[in-house]
Amino acid sequence: SVSDDGVLNVWGLDVVRCLRSLDCQGVVTALDANFTHSVAITGSANSQIKLWDYERVQESVLAVGRTPSCRGITAVRMDFDSHLALSGSSSGWLNVWDLRAGLGEGRP
């Protein structure tokens, strides 16, 4: 889970408690997770998109992007097997990101 406190919490559903907390350093407005690979992607109000390895409790594995077309991230979705992610922003842009390279291309 994420909230405006800037923390990504990983919950154990079998034990009903928070297992890990990671500091995202900003208001997080979007989240997607791949439980098979233990990674999550977050989007934030300050236009940052970050990929996290929450099993190893590593902070941002890859700061994917921050561009003017990404003002105020409102949605993120990743396909970890193809190494691609999508982000939507309040400015009306949809960006496609290469998770390996950290590069993106977008259109309004």
Buried (B, 14 or more C-beta within 10 A) or exposed (E): EBEEEBBBBBEEEEEEEEEBEBEBBBBBBBBBBBEEEBBBBBBBBBBBBBBBBBEEEEEBBBEBBBBEBBBBBBBBEBEBEEEBBBBBBBBEBBBEBBBEEEEBEBEE
